């Protein structure tokens, strides 16, 4: 890429609703929502990089940071090539990436983070677990209904997210209560984005098109 892409990063523990909020932002003209799951689903498994990805994913192993970022670059290039992303004017909304400080450093030359939205829950962990189990049963996601699995995912998020969040300047960070209603959370996110209006306007006029829907990574 010849210049940095403006980006809004969404962070939140499992069940915080960052995927829902990302999709809501993504339908607005000039915003492009990209989740790590979308990146992985777009891979051509017959390509060289696709075969490398399959080597890890087929064994249930985590994809190495350098390969993840390489896949992200290829996905971005495809979006630019098809016109789904206009780098001179659009603003990326990223969730699920970067997931480590290593990934964040690799992306430093590619993205200009104008806002980092952290969806925090003020409820205690027992309440979060209860809500996640209830959601899993309603959505028939039985693999997510196990309490031990939920608590492990929450611990992993705590361990991984804090260093990544602290990688970025405090001035771009906005913490929002994720246990409000979705529309209330969206309201607070929009207010936080408007608080960085000057930085966003520097990216140029928004394009008039909506982006494709993407699910967030667990």
Order of alpha helices (4+ residues) and beta strands (2+ residues): beta-alpha-beta-alpha-alpha-alpha-beta-alpha-beta-alpha-alpha-beta-alpha-alpha
